[in-house]
Each structure stands twice: as structure tokens, then as C-alpha cells.
Amino acid sequence: MIIDAHLHCTGRENTDDVLRTLDEAGIDKGVLLAPFLGDGYSLDDAASLRRANEHLSRLVRRHPDRLIGFAVVDPRDPQAPEDLRYAIEDLGLRGCKMVPTGWYPYEERVQPVFAVANALALPLLFHSGIFIDGRSGRFCRPTYFEALRDHPRTRVALAHMGWPWTDEALAVALIDRIHGIPHEQAQFRLDISFGPPPAYRREVLARMLDVLGAGSLQFGSDCFLPCSGAHVKERRQWVTDLMDELDLGADTRQRIWCDTAAAWLGLKLDADAGTQSRAHPSHLLPRLSANDEDGAGGAAQAQVPRPWRPICC
């Protein structure tokens, strides 16, 4: 099984095309993030994020076995704690993505959102490290996320291994290992979606494996939907090539492709990682109306290869 733990929605995708992309790329489950970059959505516009979460709910609601929706909120917004709870309990989303732009994770004003995430025991994904598009990454240094340890029921993934602060990201995740916490119960893990440029990737991944082990690392393509399966598959191949260069064994590969993300998401898989053995809790499923239809969100988009985008979150 392969879980892509980092897929961006833009608001232009629909369910059928997303499933087709995953099928073409050989991805069994995808973690989809509500849109927040362009196309009428912005991290600085809380109302647009509410629309984004509604869009994502329509996109994923009929396929909880394959599509796992993550809300996006701006924790600076006083209504964000309620927005997050609504996204989980009413819209059926299953985690949250946050991007520190204009706020630090240790600030008092953002703790109420983290407190809701803690109460709901949510998996959280944060951008960590520099931004490729030139925005300041000063809010996203990995050590700043240590504030989440005050909310121990959250399960945190730091995207891009915190590059260029990869040793810092490693140190944050290492604390759980130092205290003997099993990988599956650790609060922190690292999303290996590529922040490091190609020249750094082998060195960074090898160090992470040597110090943390594969149980702290999970695959994410960081692709923007709608896109072709070939685009996602290319990102998969980057990881496969690194695995081959490092001569990684089957168990190590399975942890990166599947097991680490499954633990983060709270999924229980059969021993062969072939099937999910626990259905999503019914109280977190969205409320459907008689008019809801699979594939809501616009007409089908043509499946054409998309170029690399100078954006990462």
C-alpha cells in the first residue's frame, strides 16, 4: 500500500479526477488539503478557508477509504477553533493543515486552535522550513513546533523535513525516540515531501534514516491537483530512486510508503498493509443531503501533465 500524505487541492479538482490521478499514480490513499493558495482562497482570508473546507468535504465524503480530507485554518482568526471543530465534526474532515505565515507556533494567540486539535486527537500537518516562492520562512523553523508538546494528543507531521533546518527537524522528532516512545505512538514525524533540492536529498534522507529510522518518515508528493497521475508518479519515482541508491530493505520502504502515515492518521492496517481494518468513525462522517453528488466541485478537468510549481507548503 502507498499513502500520499501531502496533496494540495486548488478548488478546481473534482472527485472523479482525483481518484483517476491516484489510480494512475499507484496511490492507494491520499491526504488532501483544503485549497488555500490562489483561485480565490487565501490564508489571510478566513471566509475563503471556510469555503475551502466545504469544497474539500464535498470532494472526499463518499470515498473515506481512499480520500482523507484535511481542513485548513488560520489560527490567528478568533473563530478558527470553532471552524476547526466544525470541519471535523460536521464536514467529516479528519485532520488539519496549518502554515505559519505571520504567526509563530509558540504564540499564545494560536494555542486555542491547538487545544481543539488536542481535544479531538487530530493528525496535524505543518509547513516547516523555507518557502520556495520567496515568502519568509522565519515563522517555520522546526524548533518552534515544540510548543505542540503542550498538546500531547495531537500527532504532528513537519513537512519538507524542515529544509534547510533539517538537523533541527531531526532533533524535534528525536525527542520521542530518546524517551523510548514507539514510532507508532510518537507525537512528531517528518513528511519527506521535497524541500531539499536534489543535491541534498540523498544526504538528508540517509541521515534521517540513520538517526530516526523509517518509522518517523512518511511519503508526500506535495503535488497540486488537478494534475495527471504521471505528475504524482514522478514524485514517487524520486523517492524510489533514493531508496534504490540507499539499498533500503522492504520493511524500511513499507514504513515510508505506508506505515508511518497510517499511524499518524490513526488507521489500522492488516499485517500486509493491504487493507484498512477500521472504518472511519461514523460521528466524523459528513452530513449528506439528498442533492449531494459525487464529484462536486466543477466539470471534469483534462488530465494533462502539470509543470513543477515554485510553491511549497
C-alpha positions as a Markdown table, in Angstrom:
| # | Residue | x | y | z |
|---|---|---|---|---|
| 1 | Met | 0.0 | 0.0 | 0.0 |
| 2 | Ile | 1.1 | 3.6 | -0.7 |
| 3 | Ile | -0.3 | 6.6 | 1.1 |
| 4 | Asp | 0.4 | 10.0 | -0.3 |
| 5 | Ala | 0.3 | 12.2 | 2.8 |
| 6 | His | 0.6 | 15.6 | 1.1 |
| 7 | Leu | -1.7 | 16.5 | -1.8 |
| 8 | His | -2.9 | 20.1 | -2.4 |
| 9 | Cys | -6.3 | 20.9 | -3.6 |
| 10 | Thr | -6.9 | 24.1 | -5.6 |
| 11 | Gly | -10.7 | 24.2 | -5.8 |
| 12 | Arg | -10.5 | 23.2 | -9.5 |
| 13 | Glu | -10.5 | 19.4 | -9.0 |
| 14 | Asn | -13.4 | 17.0 | -8.7 |
| 15 | Thr | -13.7 | 13.6 | -7.1 |
| 16 | Asp | -13.6 | 11.5 | -10.2 |
| 17 | Asp | -10.4 | 13.2 | -11.5 |
| 18 | Val | -8.7 | 12.9 | -8.1 |
| 19 | Leu | -9.4 | 9.2 | -8.0 |
| 20 | Arg | -8.2 | 8.8 | -11.5 |
| 21 | Thr | -5.0 | 10.6 | -10.7 |
| 22 | Leu | -4.4 | 8.3 | -7.7 |
| 23 | Asp | -5.1 | 5.2 | -9.7 |
| 24 | Glu | -2.7 | 6.3 | -12.5 |
| 25 | Ala | 0.0 | 7.1 | -9.9 |
| 26 | Gly | -0.5 | 3.8 | -8.0 |
| 27 | Ile | -1.6 | 5.6 | -4.8 |
| 28 | Asp | -4.0 | 3.8 | -2.5 |
| 29 | Lys | -4.9 | 6.6 | -0.2 |
| 30 | Gly | -4.4 | 10.4 | -0.5 |
| 31 | Val | -4.3 | 13.0 | 2.2 |
| 32 | Leu | -6.0 | 16.0 | 0.5 |
| 33 | Leu | -5.5 | 19.5 | 1.9 |
| 34 | Ala | -8.2 | 22.2 | 1.5 |
| 35 | Pro | -7.2 | 24.9 | -1.0 |
| 36 | Phe | -5.5 | 27.9 | 0.4 |
| 37 | Leu | -3.2 | 29.2 | -2.4 |
| 38 | Gly | -4.8 | 31.2 | -5.2 |
| 39 | Asp | -8.0 | 30.7 | -7.1 |
| 40 | Gly | -9.9 | 32.7 | -4.6 |
| 41 | Tyr | -8.5 | 31.1 | -1.5 |
| 42 | Ser | -6.0 | 32.7 | 0.9 |
| 43 | Leu | -4.5 | 32.0 | 4.3 |
| 44 | Asp | -5.3 | 35.7 | 5.1 |
| 45 | Asp | -9.0 | 35.3 | 4.4 |
| 46 | Ala | -10.7 | 33.1 | 7.0 |
| 47 | Ala | -14.0 | 33.2 | 5.0 |
| 48 | Ser | -12.3 | 31.7 | 2.0 |
| 49 | Leu | -10.8 | 28.9 | 4.1 |
| 50 | Arg | -14.3 | 28.1 | 5.3 |
| 51 | Arg | -15.4 | 27.8 | 1.7 |
| 52 | Ala | -12.3 | 25.7 | 1.0 |
| 53 | Asn | -13.1 | 23.3 | 3.8 |
| 54 | Glu | -16.7 | 22.9 | 2.4 |
| 55 | His | -15.3 | 22.2 | -1.0 |
| 56 | Leu | -13.0 | 19.5 | 0.4 |
| 57 | Ser | -15.8 | 17.9 | 2.3 |
| 58 | Arg | -17.8 | 17.5 | -0.9 |
| 59 | Leu | -14.8 | 16.1 | -2.6 |
| 60 | Val | -13.9 | 13.4 | -0.2 |
| 61 | Arg | -17.2 | 12.5 | 1.5 |
| 62 | Arg | -18.1 | 9.4 | -0.5 |
| 63 | His | -14.7 | 7.9 | -0.5 |
| 64 | Pro | -13.3 | 7.8 | 3.1 |
| 65 | Asp | -11.4 | 4.6 | 2.2 |
| 66 | Arg | -9.2 | 6.5 | -0.3 |
| 67 | Leu | -9.6 | 10.2 | 0.3 |
| 68 | Ile | -8.7 | 11.7 | 3.7 |
| 69 | Gly | -9.5 | 15.4 | 3.9 |
| 70 | Phe | -7.5 | 17.9 | 6.0 |
| 71 | Ala | -9.1 | 21.3 | 6.9 |
| 72 | Val | -7.0 | 24.4 | 6.7 |
| 73 | Val | -7.5 | 27.2 | 9.2 |
| 74 | Asp | -5.7 | 30.4 | 10.2 |
| 75 | Pro | -5.1 | 30.1 | 13.9 |
| 76 | Arg | -4.9 | 33.9 | 14.2 |
| 77 | Asp | -8.6 | 34.2 | 13.5 |
| 78 | Pro | -10.6 | 34.2 | 16.7 |
| 79 | Gln | -13.2 | 31.9 | 15.0 |
| 80 | Ala | -10.6 | 29.4 | 13.9 |
| 81 | Pro | -11.1 | 27.0 | 16.9 |
| 82 | Glu | -14.8 | 26.7 | 16.1 |
| 83 | Asp | -14.1 | 26.4 | 12.4 |
| 84 | Leu | -11.7 | 23.5 | 13.0 |
| 85 | Arg | -14.3 | 21.7 | 15.2 |
| 86 | Tyr | -17.0 | 22.2 | 12.6 |
| 87 | Ala | -14.7 | 20.9 | 9.9 |
| 88 | Ile | -14.1 | 17.7 | 11.8 |
| 89 | Glu | -17.4 | 17.0 | 13.5 |
| 90 | Asp | -19.8 | 18.3 | 10.8 |
| 91 | Leu | -17.9 | 18.3 | 7.5 |
| 92 | Gly | -16.2 | 14.9 | 8.1 |
| 93 | Leu | -12.6 | 16.1 | 7.6 |
| 94 | Arg | -10.0 | 14.2 | 9.5 |
| 95 | Gly | -7.1 | 16.4 | 10.3 |
| 96 | Cys | -5.7 | 19.9 | 9.7 |
| 97 | Lys | -3.0 | 21.7 | 7.8 |
| 98 | Met | -1.6 | 24.9 | 9.1 |
| 99 | Val | 1.1 | 27.2 | 7.6 |
| 100 | Pro | 2.8 | 29.6 | 9.9 |
| 101 | Thr | 2.8 | 32.9 | 7.9 |
| 102 | Gly | 2.6 | 35.9 | 10.2 |
| 103 | Trp | 2.5 | 33.8 | 13.4 |
| 104 | Tyr | 4.8 | 31.6 | 15.4 |
| 105 | Pro | 3.6 | 28.2 | 16.7 |
| 106 | Tyr | 4.6 | 29.1 | 20.2 |
| 107 | Glu | 2.4 | 32.3 | 20.4 |
| 108 | Glu | -0.4 | 32.4 | 23.0 |
| 109 | Arg | -2.9 | 33.6 | 20.4 |
| 110 | Val | -2.7 | 30.4 | 18.3 |
| 111 | Gln | -2.9 | 27.9 | 21.2 |
| 112 | Pro | -6.8 | 27.8 | 21.2 |
| 113 | Val | -6.7 | 26.1 | 17.8 |
| 114 | Phe | -4.1 | 23.6 | 19.0 |
| 115 | Ala | -6.3 | 23.0 | 22.1 |
| 116 | Val | -9.2 | 21.9 | 19.9 |
| 117 | Ala | -6.9 | 19.7 | 17.8 |
| 118 | Asn | -5.7 | 18.2 | 21.1 |
| 119 | Ala | -9.2 | 17.6 | 22.3 |
| 120 | Leu | -10.1 | 15.8 | 19.1 |
| 121 | Ala | -6.7 | 14.0 | 18.9 |
| 122 | Leu | -6.1 | 15.1 | 15.4 |
| 123 | Pro | -3.3 | 14.5 | 13.0 |
| 124 | Leu | -1.8 | 17.9 | 12.0 |
| 125 | Leu | 0.5 | 18.8 | 9.1 |
| 126 | Phe | 2.6 | 21.9 | 9.3 |
| 127 | His | 4.7 | 23.6 | 6.7 |
| 128 | Ser | 8.2 | 23.7 | 8.1 |
| 129 | Gly | 11.3 | 25.2 | 6.6 |
| 130 | Ile | 11.8 | 27.8 | 3.9 |
| 131 | Phe | 9.3 | 28.7 | 1.2 |
| 132 | Ile | 10.3 | 28.2 | -2.4 |
| 133 | Asp | 8.2 | 31.1 | -3.6 |
| 134 | Gly | 10.2 | 33.7 | -1.6 |
| 135 | Arg | 7.9 | 34.3 | 1.4 |
| 136 | Ser | 9.7 | 34.5 | 4.7 |
| 137 | Gly | 10.3 | 31.1 | 6.3 |
| 138 | Arg | 11.2 | 32.7 | 9.6 |
| 139 | Phe | 8.0 | 31.6 | 11.2 |
| 140 | Cys | 8.5 | 27.9 | 10.3 |
| 141 | Arg | 11.7 | 26.8 | 12.0 |
| 142 | Pro | 11.2 | 23.2 | 13.3 |
| 143 | Thr | 12.0 | 24.0 | 16.9 |
| 144 | Tyr | 9.1 | 26.4 | 17.1 |
| 145 | Phe | 6.8 | 23.4 | 16.8 |
| 146 | Glu | 8.0 | 22.1 | 20.1 |
| 147 | Ala | 5.1 | 24.2 | 21.5 |
| 148 | Leu | 2.8 | 21.4 | 20.3 |
| 149 | Arg | 4.2 | 19.2 | 23.1 |
| 150 | Asp | 1.8 | 21.1 | 25.3 |
| 151 | His | -1.0 | 19.4 | 23.3 |
| 152 | Pro | 0.2 | 15.8 | 23.5 |
| 153 | Arg | -2.8 | 14.1 | 21.9 |
| 154 | Thr | -2.1 | 15.8 | 18.6 |
| 155 | Arg | 0.0 | 13.8 | 16.1 |
| 156 | Val | 2.3 | 16.2 | 14.2 |
| 157 | Ala | 4.0 | 15.9 | 10.8 |
| 158 | Leu | 6.5 | 18.5 | 9.8 |
| 159 | Ala | 6.6 | 18.9 | 6.0 |
| 160 | His | 9.7 | 19.0 | 3.9 |
| 161 | Met | 11.9 | 17.8 | 6.7 |
| 162 | Gly | 12.3 | 21.4 | 7.7 |
| 163 | Trp | 14.8 | 22.2 | 5.0 |
| 164 | Pro | 17.2 | 23.9 | 5.3 |
| 165 | Trp | 16.9 | 23.3 | 9.1 |
| 166 | Thr | 16.9 | 19.5 | 8.6 |
| 167 | Asp | 19.0 | 18.8 | 11.6 |
| 168 | Glu | 16.7 | 20.9 | 13.7 |
| 169 | Ala | 13.7 | 18.9 | 12.4 |
| 170 | Leu | 15.5 | 15.7 | 13.2 |
| 171 | Ala | 16.2 | 16.9 | 16.7 |
| 172 | Val | 12.5 | 17.7 | 17.3 |
| 173 | Ala | 11.4 | 14.2 | 16.1 |
| 174 | Leu | 14.3 | 12.6 | 18.0 |
| 175 | Ile | 13.0 | 13.5 | 21.4 |
| 176 | Asp | 10.3 | 10.8 | 21.2 |
| 177 | Arg | 12.9 | 8.3 | 20.2 |
| 178 | Ile | 15.2 | 9.3 | 23.1 |
| 179 | His | 12.4 | 8.6 | 25.5 |
| 180 | Gly | 11.7 | 5.2 | 24.0 |
| 181 | Ile | 8.3 | 6.0 | 22.6 |
| 182 | Pro | 7.4 | 3.6 | 19.8 |
| 183 | His | 7.2 | 5.1 | 16.3 |
| 184 | Glu | 3.5 | 4.4 | 16.2 |
| 185 | Gln | 2.9 | 6.4 | 19.4 |
| 186 | Ala | 5.3 | 9.3 | 18.7 |
| 187 | Gln | 3.9 | 12.8 | 18.6 |
| 188 | Phe | 6.3 | 14.0 | 15.8 |
| 189 | Arg | 7.3 | 12.6 | 12.4 |
| 190 | Leu | 8.6 | 14.1 | 9.2 |
| 191 | Asp | 7.0 | 14.4 | 5.8 |
| 192 | Ile | 9.7 | 13.9 | 3.3 |
| 193 | Ser | 8.0 | 15.8 | 0.5 |
| 194 | Phe | 10.8 | 17.6 | -1.1 |
| 195 | Gly | 12.0 | 20.8 | 0.4 |
| 196 | Pro | 15.7 | 19.8 | -0.1 |
| 197 | Pro | 16.9 | 20.4 | -3.6 |
| 198 | Pro | 18.2 | 17.3 | -5.5 |
| 199 | Ala | 21.8 | 17.8 | -4.5 |
| 200 | Tyr | 20.8 | 17.4 | -0.8 |
| 201 | Arg | 18.2 | 14.7 | -0.9 |
| 202 | Arg | 20.3 | 11.6 | -0.5 |
| 203 | Glu | 22.4 | 13.0 | 2.3 |
| 204 | Val | 19.3 | 14.3 | 4.2 |
| 205 | Leu | 17.3 | 11.1 | 3.8 |
| 206 | Ala | 20.2 | 8.9 | 4.8 |
| 207 | Arg | 20.8 | 10.9 | 8.0 |
| 208 | Met | 17.1 | 10.8 | 8.9 |
| 209 | Leu | 17.1 | 7.1 | 8.4 |
| 210 | Asp | 20.3 | 6.6 | 10.4 |
| 211 | Val | 19.1 | 8.7 | 13.4 |
| 212 | Leu | 15.3 | 8.4 | 13.5 |
| 213 | Gly | 14.5 | 5.3 | 11.5 |
| 214 | Ala | 11.9 | 4.9 | 8.8 |
| 215 | Gly | 9.1 | 4.8 | 11.3 |
| 216 | Ser | 9.5 | 8.6 | 11.7 |
| 217 | Leu | 9.4 | 9.3 | 7.9 |
| 218 | Gln | 6.4 | 9.4 | 5.5 |
| 219 | Phe | 5.9 | 10.0 | 1.8 |
| 220 | Gly | 4.2 | 13.0 | 0.4 |
| 221 | Ser | 4.2 | 14.2 | -3.2 |
| 222 | Asp | 3.3 | 17.8 | -2.5 |
| 223 | Cys | 1.5 | 17.9 | -5.9 |
| 224 | Phe | -1.2 | 20.3 | -6.7 |
| 225 | Leu | -4.5 | 19.0 | -8.0 |
| 226 | Pro | -5.9 | 18.7 | -10.6 |
| 227 | Cys | -2.9 | 17.0 | -12.2 |
| 228 | Ser | -2.1 | 13.9 | -14.1 |
| 229 | Gly | -1.2 | 10.6 | -12.4 |
| 230 | Ala | 2.2 | 10.9 | -14.2 |
| 231 | His | 3.0 | 14.0 | -12.2 |
| 232 | Val | 2.4 | 12.3 | -8.9 |
| 233 | Lys | 4.2 | 9.2 | -10.2 |
| 234 | Glu | 7.3 | 11.3 | -11.0 |
| 235 | Arg | 7.5 | 12.4 | -7.3 |
| 236 | Arg | 7.1 | 8.7 | -6.3 |
| 237 | Gln | 10.0 | 7.8 | -8.6 |
| 238 | Trp | 12.2 | 10.4 | -7.0 |
| 239 | Val | 11.7 | 8.6 | -3.7 |
| 240 | Thr | 12.1 | 5.1 | -5.3 |
| 241 | Asp | 15.4 | 6.2 | -6.8 |
| 242 | Leu | 16.7 | 7.4 | -3.5 |
| 243 | Met | 15.6 | 4.1 | -1.8 |
| 244 | Asp | 17.4 | 2.2 | -4.5 |
| 245 | Glu | 20.6 | 4.3 | -4.1 |
| 246 | Leu | 20.5 | 3.7 | -0.3 |
| 247 | Asp | 19.7 | 0.0 | -0.8 |
| 248 | Leu | 16.8 | 0.1 | 1.6 |
| 249 | Gly | 15.0 | -3.1 | 2.6 |
| 250 | Ala | 11.4 | -3.9 | 2.1 |
| 251 | Asp | 10.4 | -3.2 | 5.7 |
| 252 | Thr | 12.0 | 0.3 | 5.6 |
| 253 | Arg | 10.3 | 1.1 | 2.3 |
| 254 | Gln | 6.9 | 0.0 | 3.6 |
| 255 | Arg | 7.2 | 2.2 | 6.6 |
| 256 | Ile | 8.0 | 5.3 | 4.4 |
| 257 | Trp | 5.3 | 4.5 | 1.8 |
| 258 | Cys | 2.6 | 3.4 | 4.3 |
| 259 | Asp | 3.1 | 2.5 | 7.9 |
| 260 | Thr | 4.3 | 5.9 | 9.3 |
| 261 | Ala | 1.4 | 7.8 | 7.7 |
| 262 | Ala | -1.1 | 5.1 | 8.7 |
| 263 | Ala | -0.1 | 5.6 | 12.4 |
| 264 | Trp | -0.2 | 9.4 | 12.0 |
| 265 | Leu | -3.7 | 9.1 | 10.6 |
| 266 | Gly | -4.9 | 6.6 | 13.1 |
| 267 | Leu | -5.5 | 3.9 | 10.6 |
| 268 | Lys | -5.1 | 0.3 | 11.5 |
| 269 | Leu | -3.9 | -1.8 | 8.6 |
| 270 | Asp | -3.8 | -5.6 | 8.1 |
| 271 | Ala | -0.4 | -7.1 | 8.5 |
| 272 | Asp | 0.3 | -7.0 | 4.8 |
| 273 | Ala | -0.7 | -3.3 | 4.7 |
| 274 | Gly | -3.2 | -4.3 | 2.0 |
| 275 | Thr | -6.5 | -3.2 | 3.6 |
| 276 | Gln | -7.7 | -0.8 | 6.2 |
| 277 | Ser | -9.2 | -2.7 | 9.1 |
| 278 | Arg | -11.0 | 0.1 | 10.9 |
| 279 | Ala | -13.7 | 2.2 | 9.3 |
| 280 | His | -13.7 | 6.0 | 9.8 |
| 281 | Pro | -15.8 | 6.8 | 12.9 |
| 282 | Ser | -19.4 | 7.4 | 11.9 |
| 283 | His | -19.7 | 10.6 | 14.1 |
| 284 | Leu | -17.0 | 12.2 | 12.0 |
| 285 | Leu | -18.6 | 11.5 | 8.6 |
| 286 | Pro | -20.1 | 14.5 | 6.9 |
| 287 | Arg | -23.8 | 15.1 | 6.9 |
| 288 | Leu | -25.1 | 14.4 | 3.4 |
| 289 | Ser | -28.1 | 16.0 | 1.7 |
| 290 | Ala | -30.3 | 14.3 | -0.9 |
| 291 | Asn | -28.8 | 16.6 | -3.5 |
| 292 | Asp | -25.1 | 15.8 | -2.8 |
| 293 | Glu | -23.4 | 14.2 | -5.7 |
| 294 | Asp | -20.0 | 12.5 | -6.1 |
| 295 | Gly | -17.6 | 14.7 | -8.0 |
| 296 | Ala | -19.0 | 18.0 | -6.8 |
| 297 | Gly | -16.8 | 21.0 | -7.5 |
| 298 | Gly | -16.9 | 21.6 | -11.2 |
| 299 | Ala | -16.7 | 19.9 | -14.5 |
| 300 | Ala | -14.0 | 17.3 | -15.2 |
| 301 | Gln | -10.6 | 18.6 | -15.8 |
| 302 | Ala | -8.5 | 17.3 | -18.6 |
| 303 | Gln | -5.7 | 15.0 | -17.3 |
| 304 | Val | -2.6 | 16.7 | -18.6 |
| 305 | Pro | 0.8 | 16.8 | -17.1 |
| 306 | Arg | 1.3 | 19.8 | -14.9 |
| 307 | Pro | 4.7 | 21.6 | -14.7 |
| 308 | Trp | 6.6 | 21.9 | -11.5 |
| 309 | Arg | 5.3 | 24.9 | -9.5 |
| 310 | Pro | 7.6 | 27.2 | -7.4 |
| 311 | Ile | 5.3 | 26.8 | -4.4 |
| 312 | Cys | 5.6 | 24.6 | -1.4 |
| 313 | Cys | 3.5 | 24.5 | 1.8 |
